[in-house]
Amino acid sequence: MTSLFIELPDIGEGITEAELSEWSINVGDSITEDQTLAVVMTDKAAVEIPSPTEGRVTAVFHEVGEIVAVGSTLIEIQVAEGSSVEVPSQAHQDAAVETDANKNSETQATSTHTTSSHTTATQAQHQENAASNVAIINDKPLTSPVVRRLAREHNVDLRTIKGSGKNGRILKEDFLQAVSGDTATEQINTTSQTALATLTKDQITVTKMIGMRRKIAEKMQQSKRNIPHFTYGEEIDMTELEKLRAHLNNHREEEQPKLTLLPFLTKAILKALQKYPQMNCRYDEDAGEINTYANVHLGIAAQTNMGLAVPVVNNVQQYNLWECAGAISDLTSRAKMGKATAKEMSGSTITITSLGAIGGIFSTPIINHPEVAIVGVNKLFDKLVLDEGNITTKRCMNISASFDHRIVDGVEAAEFIQVIKKFLENPSLVII
């Protein structure tokens, strides 16, 4: 059989590297063509890496949580006999592995191919190390960057630990056992594509933040660090809108989606953007340019099993109320299942965030950088009010919106929200 090396492909859109967030296979597994081998996380979306052929996994070259450059070797597959896949020549594959190894000495150490640059003495040393179950590369034990970091944090000499991995590689389990014995624990949660590598020592649990959770953290930090936020809140009388929404849902056609508050809010925002188009923009800090968009690409902040995501309804101004409801429902559902495309997960010009039925009377939404505005809604509630001297009950909701104070002045922000309030409190104007 012939070995085939699978590299991280060019994912497009200028992406040069990605984080390995999940291995979908293990070494030794038999695989089929198009079976998912791994999931990598870019700044925009999770991307599945499929197998081009049938075969058996003989080696993997990175650990979950590592940042991998495009073109780097991910996995080695022993191609099944009779497979139609075109396998590069052995010399070409050896050269590819050696090039990748120059980028990452850990990958070089785990490669099963011996290049011509290896000396006889080096080969003998490797054999001796394998026999003693301790791997040494350039006077360093063979292990991953994660284990090296843990060793530094806990002041452990890796040369004192025997590795149980291939060629004596020190696995994380080996390190944890050596440091803490039975108290060391490791939990890998791949179902959420967020690996939680934990080490319990002295009643402290250290959790490594990787995958989508790390991307969310980086995005939030970038937004709060770069954008001076200004948050404005307002109470909205939703009584008439709730009556209209119930009426429309009771008389909708079978093929029409159920109307939630979001399509009404979207329509109100579109009306407000006609008067305040500067809210529908992205600020390029490096160029010092404000890019104002004629079309509205609406981000919908959604909680998924991978964490917070922002799928985008492109050109939302082209939809009527029912079409808007269907587009939002379809896109958020696919995002929650991890089925939205990278294009559908980027490029928003203004974002809606909703805490839905969770509640809360007010929040301070974080702007989806590099946008300049985000509109958040809170839970509906009943309120006793005086209406022309009579006590009556109103159905109310608070809006919490944040703005980039470099681009949007406080008066503009307040007026923008007041326009939204006007259309939500007069919903017949929204569906025109």
C-alpha positions as CSV (number, residue, x, y, z in Angstrom):
1,M,0.0,0.0,0.0
2,T,1.0,3.6,-0.6
3,S,0.9,6.5,2.0
4,L,-0.8,9.8,1.2
5,F,-0.2,12.9,3.2
6,I,-3.2,15.3,3.6
7,E,-2.4,19.0,4.0
8,L,-4.4,21.9,5.3
9,P,-6.0,23.2,2.1
10,D,-6.3,26.8,1.0
11,I,-9.7,27.6,2.6
12,G,-9.9,30.9,0.6
13,E,-10.7,34.5,1.5
14,G,-7.0,35.2,2.3
15,I,-6.9,32.8,5.2
16,T,-3.3,31.6,5.8
17,E,-3.7,29.5,9.0
18,A,-6.4,27.9,11.1
19,E,-6.8,26.3,14.5
20,L,-7.2,22.5,14.7
21,S,-10.3,22.3,16.8
22,E,-11.2,18.6,16.4
23,W,-9.9,15.3,15.2
24,S,-12.7,13.3,13.8
25,I,-10.6,10.1,13.5
26,N,-7.9,8.3,15.5
27,V,-4.7,6.7,14.3
28,G,-5.5,3.2,13.1
29,D,-9.0,4.0,12.0
30,S,-10.3,2.7,8.6
31,I,-11.8,5.6,6.7
32,T,-13.9,6.1,3.6
33,E,-13.8,8.7,0.9
34,D,-15.3,12.0,1.9
35,Q,-15.3,11.1,5.6
36,T,-14.5,14.0,7.8
37,L,-10.9,13.8,9.1
38,A,-10.7,17.0,11.1
39,V,-12.4,20.3,11.8
40,V,-10.4,23.5,11.7
41,M,-11.5,26.9,13.0
42,T,-10.8,30.1,11.1
43,D,-11.8,33.6,12.1
44,K,-15.1,33.1,10.3
45,A,-16.3,29.5,10.5
46,A,-15.6,25.9,11.3
47,V,-14.4,24.0,8.2
48,E,-14.5,20.2,7.8
49,I,-11.5,18.5,6.1
50,P,-12.7,15.4,4.2
51,S,-10.7,12.4,3.1
52,P,-10.0,12.1,-0.6
53,T,-9.8,8.4,-0.5
54,E,-10.4,5.1,1.4
55,G,-7.7,3.9,3.6
56,R,-6.3,3.7,7.1
57,V,-5.0,6.5,9.3
58,T,-1.3,5.9,10.1
59,A,-0.3,9.2,11.7
60,V,-1.5,12.6,12.7
61,F,0.8,15.6,12.9
62,H,-0.8,18.2,15.1
63,E,-2.7,18.3,18.4
64,V,-6.1,19.9,19.0
65,G,-5.6,23.6,19.8
66,E,-2.5,24.1,17.5
67,I,-2.5,26.8,14.9
68,V,-1.7,25.2,11.5
69,A,-0.5,27.0,8.4
70,V,-2.1,26.4,5.1
71,G,-0.1,23.7,3.3
72,S,1.1,22.0,6.5
73,T,0.8,18.3,6.7
74,L,-2.2,17.2,8.9
75,I,-2.5,13.5,8.5
76,E,-1.0,10.4,6.8
77,I,-3.3,7.8,5.2
78,Q,-2.4,4.4,4.0
79,V,-4.3,4.3,0.7
80,A,-6.5,1.3,0.2
81,E,-5.6,-1.0,-2.8
82,G,-7.6,-0.2,-5.9
83,S,-8.3,3.4,-4.9
84,S,-8.5,5.8,-7.8
85,V,-6.9,8.7,-5.9
86,E,-3.7,10.0,-7.4
87,V,-0.9,9.6,-5.0
88,P,2.2,11.9,-5.4
89,S,5.6,10.3,-5.9
90,Q,7.4,9.2,-2.8
91,A,10.2,11.8,-3.4
92,H,7.5,14.5,-3.6
93,Q,5.8,13.4,-0.4
94,D,9.1,13.2,1.4
95,A,10.0,16.7,0.4
96,A,6.6,18.0,1.5
97,V,7.0,16.4,4.9
98,E,10.5,17.8,5.3
99,T,9.3,21.3,4.3
100,D,6.5,21.1,6.8
101,A,8.9,19.8,9.4
102,N,11.0,22.9,9.0
103,K,8.0,24.9,10.1
104,N,7.3,22.7,13.1
105,S,9.9,20.5,14.7
106,E,7.2,18.5,16.4
107,T,5.8,17.4,13.1
108,Q,9.3,16.5,11.9
109,A,9.8,14.3,15.0
110,T,6.6,12.3,14.4
111,S,7.1,11.8,10.7
112,T,7.5,8.2,9.7
113,H,9.6,9.0,6.6
114,T,13.4,9.3,6.8
115,T,14.8,11.8,4.4
116,S,18.3,11.6,2.9
117,S,19.5,14.4,5.1
118,H,19.4,12.2,8.1
119,T,22.8,10.8,9.0
120,T,23.5,7.2,10.0
121,A,24.4,8.4,13.5
122,T,21.0,10.2,13.8
123,Q,19.1,7.1,12.7
124,A,21.0,5.0,15.3
125,Q,20.3,7.5,18.0
126,H,16.5,7.5,17.1
127,Q,16.5,3.7,17.3
128,E,18.3,3.8,20.7
129,N,15.8,6.3,22.0
130,A,12.8,4.2,20.8
131,A,14.2,1.2,22.5
132,S,14.5,3.0,25.8
133,N,11.0,4.5,25.3
134,V,12.3,8.1,25.7
135,A,12.4,10.2,22.5
136,I,15.1,12.9,22.2
137,I,15.3,15.4,19.3
138,N,18.1,17.9,19.3
139,D,18.6,17.1,23.0
140,K,14.9,17.7,23.7
141,P,12.3,15.0,24.6
142,L,9.8,14.4,21.8
143,T,6.5,15.9,22.7
144,S,4.0,18.6,21.8
145,P,4.1,22.4,22.5
146,V,1.1,21.9,24.9
147,V,3.1,19.5,27.0
148,R,6.2,21.7,26.9
149,R,4.1,24.6,28.2
150,L,2.7,22.5,31.0
151,A,6.2,21.3,31.9
152,R,7.4,24.9,32.1
153,E,4.5,25.9,34.3
154,H,5.0,23.0,36.7
155,N,8.8,23.1,36.6
156,V,9.1,19.5,35.3
157,D,12.1,18.1,33.5
158,L,10.6,16.2,30.5
159,R,13.8,14.1,30.3
160,T,12.6,12.3,33.4
161,I,9.4,11.2,31.9
162,K,9.0,8.1,29.7
163,G,6.7,8.5,26.8
164,S,4.1,6.0,25.7
165,G,3.6,7.4,22.3
166,K,5.1,6.5,18.9
167,N,8.9,6.6,19.0
168,G,8.7,7.4,22.7
169,R,6.7,10.6,22.3
170,I,5.6,12.0,25.6
171,L,1.8,12.3,25.5
172,K,-0.2,14.6,27.7
173,E,-1.4,11.6,29.6
174,D,2.2,10.7,30.4
175,F,2.9,14.1,31.7
176,L,-0.3,14.3,33.8
177,Q,0.4,10.9,35.3
178,A,4.0,11.9,36.2
179,V,3.0,15.2,37.7
180,S,-0.1,14.4,39.7
181,G,-0.6,10.6,39.6
182,D,-4.2,9.7,40.1
183,T,-5.3,13.3,40.6
184,A,-4.5,14.3,37.0
185,T,-7.4,14.4,34.7
186,E,-8.0,15.2,31.0
187,Q,-11.3,15.8,29.4
188,I,-11.6,16.4,25.6
189,N,-15.0,17.7,24.6
190,T,-15.0,17.3,20.8
191,T,-18.8,17.4,20.3
192,S,-18.8,21.2,20.9
193,Q,-15.6,21.6,18.9
194,T,-14.1,23.2,22.0
195,A,-11.4,21.0,23.6
196,L,-11.1,21.5,27.4
197,A,-7.8,20.2,28.5
198,T,-7.8,20.3,32.3
199,L,-5.1,19.7,34.9
200,T,-6.2,19.4,38.5
201,K,-3.5,20.3,41.0
202,D,-3.7,21.8,44.5
203,Q,-7.5,22.2,44.1
204,I,-7.0,24.3,40.9
205,T,-8.5,23.3,37.6
206,V,-6.7,24.8,34.6
207,T,-8.8,24.9,31.4
208,K,-7.2,25.6,28.1
209,M,-9.5,27.8,25.9
210,I,-9.3,26.8,22.3
211,G,-11.6,26.4,19.2
212,M,-14.7,28.6,18.9
213,R,-14.4,29.7,22.5
214,R,-11.0,31.2,21.8
215,K,-12.2,32.9,18.6
216,I,-15.1,34.5,20.5
217,A,-12.7,35.7,23.2
218,E,-10.4,37.2,20.7
219,K,-13.3,38.9,18.9
220,M,-14.7,40.4,22.0
221,Q,-11.4,41.6,23.3
222,Q,-10.6,43.2,19.9
223,S,-14.0,45.0,20.0
224,K,-13.7,46.3,23.5
225,R,-10.1,47.3,23.1
226,N,-10.6,49.2,19.9
227,I,-14.1,50.6,20.1
228,P,-15.3,53.2,22.6
229,H,-18.8,51.9,23.2
230,F,-21.8,54.1,23.9
231,T,-24.9,52.3,25.0
232,Y,-28.4,53.7,24.9
233,G,-31.6,52.1,26.2
234,E,-35.3,52.7,25.6
235,E,-38.6,51.1,26.6
236,I,-40.9,50.1,23.7
237,D,-44.7,49.6,23.9
238,M,-45.1,46.3,22.1
239,T,-48.9,45.9,22.7
240,E,-50.1,46.6,19.1
241,L,-47.2,44.7,17.6
242,E,-48.0,41.6,19.6
243,K,-51.6,41.8,18.6
244,L,-50.6,42.1,14.9
245,R,-48.1,39.3,15.2
246,A,-50.7,37.0,16.8
247,H,-53.2,37.9,14.1
248,L,-50.8,37.3,11.2
249,N,-49.6,33.9,12.7
250,N,-53.2,32.8,13.1
251,H,-53.9,33.5,9.4
252,R,-50.6,32.5,7.8
253,E,-50.4,30.0,5.0
254,E,-49.1,26.6,5.7
255,E,-45.8,27.2,3.9
256,Q,-45.3,30.5,5.6
257,P,-42.9,30.5,8.7
258,K,-44.1,31.6,12.1
259,L,-43.4,35.2,12.8
260,T,-41.2,36.1,15.8
261,L,-40.2,39.6,16.9
262,L,-37.0,39.5,14.9
263,P,-38.5,40.2,11.4
264,F,-40.5,43.1,12.8
265,L,-37.4,44.5,14.5
266,T,-35.5,44.0,11.2
267,K,-38.1,46.0,9.3
268,A,-38.0,48.8,11.9
269,I,-34.2,48.9,11.6
270,L,-34.4,49.1,7.8
271,K,-36.8,52.0,8.1
272,A,-34.4,53.8,10.6
273,L,-31.4,53.2,8.3
274,Q,-33.1,55.1,5.5
275,K,-32.8,58.2,7.7
276,Y,-29.5,57.2,9.4
277,P,-27.5,55.3,6.8
278,Q,-24.2,56.0,8.7
279,M,-25.3,53.2,11.1
280,N,-24.9,50.6,8.3
281,C,-21.2,50.8,7.9
282,R,-17.9,49.2,8.8
283,Y,-14.9,51.2,10.1
284,D,-11.5,50.4,8.6
285,E,-9.2,51.6,11.4
286,D,-6.0,50.9,9.5
287,A,-7.0,53.0,6.5
288,G,-9.0,55.5,8.5
289,E,-12.0,55.0,6.2
290,I,-15.7,54.6,6.9
291,N,-17.3,52.2,4.4
292,T,-21.1,52.9,4.3
293,Y,-23.1,50.2,2.5
294,A,-26.2,50.7,0.3
295,N,-27.3,47.2,1.0
296,V,-28.0,45.9,4.5
297,H,-26.2,42.7,5.6
298,L,-27.8,41.8,8.9
299,G,-25.9,39.9,11.5
300,I,-28.0,37.8,13.9
301,A,-26.1,36.9,17.1
302,A,-27.1,33.3,17.8
303,Q,-26.1,30.9,20.6
304,T,-24.8,27.6,19.1
305,N,-23.3,24.4,20.6
306,M,-19.9,25.9,19.6
307,G,-20.6,29.2,21.3
308,L,-21.8,32.6,20.1
309,A,-21.9,32.9,16.3
310,V,-23.2,35.7,14.0
311,P,-24.7,34.3,10.8
312,V,-25.5,37.0,8.2
313,V,-28.7,37.6,6.2
314,N,-27.3,39.3,3.1
315,N,-29.3,42.0,1.4
316,V,-32.0,41.7,3.9
317,Q,-33.8,44.8,2.5
318,Q,-35.0,42.7,-0.4
319,Y,-37.3,40.5,1.7
320,N,-40.9,41.1,2.7
321,L,-41.9,40.3,6.3
322,W,-42.6,36.6,5.7
323,E,-39.4,36.2,3.6
324,C,-37.4,37.9,6.2
325,A,-38.8,35.6,8.9
326,G,-37.9,32.5,6.7
327,A,-34.4,33.7,5.9
328,I,-33.6,34.4,9.6
329,S,-35.1,31.1,10.8
330,D,-33.3,29.0,8.1
331,L,-29.9,30.7,8.6
332,T,-29.9,30.6,12.4
333,S,-31.0,27.0,12.4
334,R,-28.1,26.0,10.0
335,A,-25.7,28.0,12.1
336,K,-26.7,26.2,15.2
337,M,-26.0,22.9,13.5
338,G,-22.7,24.1,12.1
339,K,-24.0,23.9,8.5
340,A,-23.7,27.6,7.6
341,T,-21.1,28.4,5.0
342,A,-18.1,30.7,5.7
343,K,-19.6,33.4,3.5
344,E,-22.8,33.2,5.5
345,M,-20.8,33.8,8.7
346,S,-19.1,37.0,7.7
347,G,-19.6,40.4,6.2
348,S,-22.4,41.8,8.3
349,T,-22.9,45.6,8.4
350,I,-25.2,45.9,11.5
351,T,-26.2,43.2,14.0
352,I,-29.2,42.3,16.1
353,T,-28.7,40.4,19.4
354,S,-31.5,39.0,21.5
355,L,-31.6,37.4,24.9
356,G,-35.1,36.2,24.1
357,A,-37.0,34.5,26.9
358,I,-34.0,34.5,29.2
359,G,-35.0,37.9,30.5
360,G,-33.2,40.9,31.8
361,I,-34.3,44.6,31.7
362,F,-31.1,45.9,30.2
363,S,-27.8,44.8,28.7
364,T,-24.7,46.4,27.2
365,P,-24.2,44.6,23.8
366,I,-20.6,44.4,22.5
367,I,-20.3,45.7,18.9
368,N,-19.5,43.1,16.2
369,H,-16.2,44.7,15.1
370,P,-15.7,46.4,12.6
371,E,-19.4,47.4,12.5
372,V,-20.5,50.6,14.4
373,A,-23.9,49.6,15.8
374,I,-25.6,46.6,17.5
375,V,-29.2,46.5,18.6
376,G,-30.2,44.2,21.4
377,V,-33.7,43.3,22.7
378,N,-34.7,42.0,26.1
379,K,-37.7,40.1,27.4
380,L,-41.3,41.1,26.9
381,F,-43.1,42.1,30.1
382,D,-46.4,43.4,31.3
383,K,-46.6,46.9,32.8
384,L,-49.3,48.9,34.5
385,V,-49.5,52.4,32.9
386,L,-51.8,55.4,33.0
387,D,-53.6,55.8,29.7
388,E,-55.6,59.0,29.6
389,G,-56.3,58.8,33.3
390,N,-57.1,55.1,33.2
391,I,-54.9,52.3,34.5
392,T,-54.3,49.7,31.9
393,T,-51.8,46.9,31.1
394,K,-49.2,47.3,28.3
395,R,-46.9,44.7,26.8
396,C,-43.5,46.3,26.9
397,M,-39.9,45.5,25.9
398,N,-36.6,47.3,26.5
399,I,-34.1,47.9,23.7
400,S,-30.3,48.1,24.5
401,A,-28.1,49.3,21.7
402,S,-24.4,50.1,21.5
403,F,-22.6,52.4,19.1
404,D,-19.0,53.2,18.1
405,H,-18.6,56.6,19.6
406,R,-15.8,57.4,17.2
407,I,-18.3,57.3,14.3
408,V,-21.8,57.8,15.9
409,D,-22.6,60.8,18.1
410,G,-24.9,60.3,21.1
411,V,-27.7,62.4,19.6
412,E,-27.6,60.3,16.4
413,A,-27.7,57.1,18.4
414,A,-30.7,58.3,20.4
415,E,-32.6,59.5,17.4
416,F,-31.9,56.2,15.5
417,I,-33.4,54.2,18.4
418,Q,-36.4,56.6,18.6
419,V,-37.2,55.9,14.9
420,I,-37.0,52.2,15.6
421,K,-39.4,52.8,18.6
422,K,-41.8,54.7,16.4
423,F,-42.1,51.8,13.9
424,L,-42.3,49.1,16.5
425,E,-45.1,50.9,18.3
426,N,-46.9,51.5,15.0
427,P,-46.4,48.1,13.4
428,S,-48.7,48.6,10.5
429,L,-46.1,51.0,9.2
430,V,-43.5,48.3,9.3
431,I,-45.2,45.8,7.0
432,I,-45.9,48.4,4.3
